[in-house]
Amino acid sequence: MPRYVVPRQLVYPGDPIATTDYEVSGPVYIDNGRYRSWCLGLVEVKDEKTINVVPLEGTYRPKVGDTVIGYITDVLAIGWELDVRAPFSAYLSVHDAVLKPIDLESVDLTTLLNIGDMVVARITDIDVTREHPISVTIKESNLGRLEGGTLVEISPVKVPRVIGKKGSMIGVLSMLRCEIIVGQNGRIFVKCGDVRDEAFLASVIRRIERESHTTGLTDRIKETILKYLSERGHQ
């Protein structure tokens, strides 16, 4: 066991994690033979020689294959510009948005998607030399325009906690029988049959974000949801 940290210890930027005799992953750097944390994070000791630092704060770093939730910010000649909470904008071409070819001279793209519309998309390419470095598609199953519902924004680094190990936390949240779409950019879309359930679910997600570093969180969230369902008379 490293003499600098213990499992699930909270570390701050610059805190020592372990000597270079250990295998340390996550946002760390080496200083005088010791790994130090770049960020506010939580230490995971995987075994006697392997350590991981899980960041508790951070911005979204887009990756090809990520599912993201974005807003249309501009309608262009042959596509749309999106805000996906990344350092640069994303681009959705007509080709990646519609199933059948359309006549761009006769079709007004605002009738398909307009400024302010929300979509769930998948990142297909990243090229920082382009005007819009991120390319996305909505032409796949479970992707496309989102209507109604409630959007919750959390820190992107907290998304894995909302999902849980092997989907355990999402399984608990699904007890509310709502549609839940988790974007890896920290935007979570929820849509329930009752707006009161949406408001409750949004508050639960924010609680997961606040308490993500604590143990036993999944069980506590489950208890909270069961109590809510009982009080609301859900079956």
C-alpha positions in Angstrom: 0.0 0.0 0.0 1.4 3.5 -0.9 2.4 5.4 2.2 1.0 8.7 0.7 -2.7 7.8 0.3 -5.4 5.3 1.3 -8.3 3.9 -0.7 -11.1 6.5 -1.5 -8.9 9.3 -0.1 -9.7 12.8 -1.5 -6.7 14.4 -3.1 -6.1 18.0 -4.2 -3.9 19.3 -7.0 -0.3 18.7 -6.1 -1.0 16.0 -3.5 1.4 13.1 -3.6 -0.2 9.8 -4.7 2.7 7.2 -4.8 6.3 6.7 -5.8 7.1 5.7 -9.4 7.4 2.2 -8.2 3.7 2.0 -8.5 1.5 2.0 -11.7 -0.7 5.1 -11.4 -3.3 6.2 -14.0 -5.6 9.2 -14.3 -4.8 12.9 -14.2 -1.4 12.7 -12.5 2.2 14.0 -13.1 5.6 12.9 -11.9 7.6 15.2 -9.6 10.9 14.1 -8.1 10.1 10.4 -8.3 6.5 10.7 -7.0 3.2 10.8 -8.8 1.1 13.9 -7.9 -2.5 14.7 -8.7 -3.4 17.3 -11.3 -6.9 17.8 -9.9 -9.4 17.3 -7.1 -9.9 13.6 -7.2 -10.6 10.3 -5.5 -8.0 7.6 -5.1 -8.9 4.1 -6.2 -6.4 1.4 -5.1 -7.0 -1.5 -7.5 -4.3 -3.8 -6.1 -1.0 -3.6 -4.2 0.8 -1.9 -7.2 -2.0 -0.3 -9.2 -3.7 3.0 -8.4 -6.2 5.2 -10.3 -7.1 8.8 -9.6 -10.7 9.6 -10.5 -11.2 13.3 -11.2 -14.1 15.0 -9.4 -14.0 18.2 -11.4 -13.2 18.8 -15.1 -14.5 19.8 -18.5 -15.8 17.6 -21.2 -13.2 16.2 -23.5 -14.9 14.8 -26.7 -14.0 11.4 -28.1 -15.2 9.6 -31.2 -18.0 7.3 -30.3 -19.3 9.5 -27.4 -23.1 10.0 -27.1 -23.7 13.6 -26.5 -26.7 15.9 -26.1 -26.4 19.2 -27.9 -28.3 22.4 -28.9 -28.6 23.7 -32.4 -26.9 27.1 -32.3 -26.9 27.9 -36.1 -28.5 26.8 -39.3 -25.9 26.5 -42.1 -26.0 25.9 -45.8 -26.0 22.2 -45.7 -26.2 21.4 -42.0 -26.3 22.7 -38.4 -23.9 23.9 -35.8 -24.2 22.4 -32.3 -23.1 23.3 -28.8 -22.0 20.0 -27.1 -20.2 21.6 -24.1 -16.9 21.1 -25.7 -14.1 23.7 -26.2 -15.2 23.9 -29.9 -18.5 23.5 -31.8 -19.9 20.4 -33.5 -21.3 20.0 -37.0 -24.3 18.0 -38.1 -24.5 17.6 -41.9 -27.8 17.0 -43.7 -26.4 13.7 -44.8 -26.0 12.6 -41.1 -29.4 13.9 -40.1 -32.0 12.6 -42.6 -32.6 9.1 -43.9 -33.5 10.0 -47.5 -31.8 12.5 -49.8 -33.5 16.0 -49.9 -33.4 18.8 -52.3 -31.4 21.5 -50.5 -32.7 24.2 -52.9 -36.3 23.6 -52.1 -36.2 22.4 -48.4 -35.8 25.0 -45.6 -33.5 23.3 -43.1 -35.2 25.1 -40.2 -38.2 22.9 -40.8 -36.1 19.9 -39.9 -34.0 21.4 -37.0 -33.9 25.0 -35.9 -31.9 27.1 -33.4 -32.6 26.0 -29.9 -33.6 22.4 -30.8 -32.1 19.7 -28.6 -30.7 16.5 -30.1 -28.9 13.4 -28.9 -26.1 12.6 -31.3 -23.0 10.4 -31.6 -19.5 11.9 -32.3 -18.2 10.4 -35.6 -15.0 12.4 -36.1 -12.8 15.0 -34.6 -10.4 17.2 -36.6 -9.2 20.4 -35.0 -8.1 21.9 -38.4 -11.7 22.3 -39.5 -14.0 25.2 -38.7 -16.3 22.9 -36.8 -13.8 20.3 -35.4 -16.5 17.8 -34.1 -18.7 15.9 -36.6 -21.8 14.1 -35.3 -24.6 12.0 -36.6 -28.2 11.5 -35.5 -29.0 9.0 -38.2 -28.9 5.9 -35.9 -31.3 4.2 -33.6 -31.9 6.0 -30.3 -30.5 9.3 -31.7 -32.4 12.4 -33.0 -34.4 15.3 -31.8 -35.5 15.5 -28.2 -38.9 17.0 -27.3 -40.4 17.9 -24.0 -38.7 16.5 -20.9 -36.2 18.0 -18.6 -32.5 18.5 -19.1 -30.1 18.2 -16.2 -26.5 19.4 -16.6 -23.8 18.0 -14.3 -20.0 17.9 -14.4 -18.9 15.5 -17.2 -16.5 13.7 -14.9 -19.5 12.7 -12.7 -21.3 10.9 -15.6 -19.8 7.4 -14.7 -21.3 7.7 -11.2 -24.7 8.4 -12.6 -24.4 5.3 -14.7 -22.8 3.2 -11.9 -20.8 0.0 -12.1 -22.4 -2.3 -14.7 -25.3 0.2 -14.9 -26.2 -0.2 -11.3 -27.2 3.4 -10.7 -29.1 3.8 -13.9 -31.0 0.6 -12.9 -32.0 2.3 -9.7 -33.1 5.5 -11.4 -35.1 3.4 -13.9 -37.4 2.5 -11.0 -39.2 5.7 -11.8 -40.1 4.4 -15.3 -38.9 7.5 -17.0 -36.9 7.9 -20.2 -33.3 8.6 -19.3 -30.7 9.6 -21.8 -27.2 10.1 -20.4 -24.8 12.2 -22.6 -21.1 11.8 -21.9 -20.8 15.6 -22.1 -22.7 15.8 -18.8 -26.2 16.5 -20.1 -28.9 14.2 -19.0 -32.3 14.2 -20.5 -35.3 12.8 -18.5 -38.9 12.5 -19.6 -41.6 11.1 -17.4 -45.4 10.8 -17.7 -45.7 13.3 -14.8 -43.6 16.5 -14.5 -43.4 16.0 -10.7 -41.5 12.8 -11.4 -39.1 14.7 -13.7 -38.4 17.3 -11.1 -37.8 14.6 -8.5 -35.5 12.7 -10.8 -33.6 15.9 -11.7 -33.0 16.5 -8.0 -31.8 12.9 -7.5 -29.3 13.3 -10.3 -27.9 16.5 -8.8 -27.6 14.7 -5.5 -25.6 11.9 -7.2 -23.3 14.6 -8.5 -22.8 16.2 -5.1 -22.3 12.9 -3.3 -20.4 11.0 -6.0 -17.3 10.6 -3.8 -19.2 8.9 -1.0 -19.6 5.2 -0.3 -23.0 3.4 -0.3 -24.6 6.1 -2.6 -26.5 3.6 -4.8 -28.2 2.1 -1.8 -29.1 5.6 -0.4 -30.5 6.7 -3.7 -32.6 3.5 -3.9 -34.0 4.2 -0.5 -34.9 7.7 -1.5 -36.7 6.6 -4.7 -38.6 3.8 -2.9 -39.8 6.4 -0.3 -40.8 8.8 -3.0 -42.7 6.1 -4.9 -44.5 5.0 -1.8 -45.5 8.6 -0.9 -46.8 9.2 -4.5 -48.7 5.9 -4.5 -46.7 4.3 -7.4 -46.8 0.6 -7.9 
